[in-house]
């Protein structure tokens, strides 16, 4: 085997191994026009469609940090309606109330979405499986300016929060931000 062919085989093997070891991930992104990172932003409620209580709120906490890391400096969190139990889900009414609050505050962009899966798969290893969709909306018009969704699994030693944060970091990295 020639040296060049040997190097190609080694590189291909390493690429395949890296892909397998990084866990499975699928993402879809719709990019729009560049968004002003210096504008006023608000973190709107994230719906929890998973069976895990408070998964939407867990995602919001990580998302706030990720947005700051990517240059969104003026980021508010919309006030929350009083929660009466662990399984309370943000309703459409909560979203509309948060949107109305953001309009009164003169905020330009809102980021919201849903957690579709946040669990450990059944089995001996109990691998974490996460599915999240995010979108940026124009607060005044309601127009969706950017959207992304993805799913990722981890290994048995991974946590759901860790896998979710990696997935959201990948999604947020596709935000078309300008200074």
Secondary structure, DSSP 4 states (H G I P E B T S, - for coil): --HHHHHHHHHHHHHHHHHHHT--EEEEEE--S-EETTSEEEEEEEEE-SSSTTHHHHHHHHHHHHHHHTT--EEEEPPPPPP-STT----HHHHHHHHHHHHHTT--EEEEEEEEEEEEPSSSS--EEEEEEEEEEETTT--EEEEEEEEEE--TT--HHHHHHHHHHHHHTT--EE-
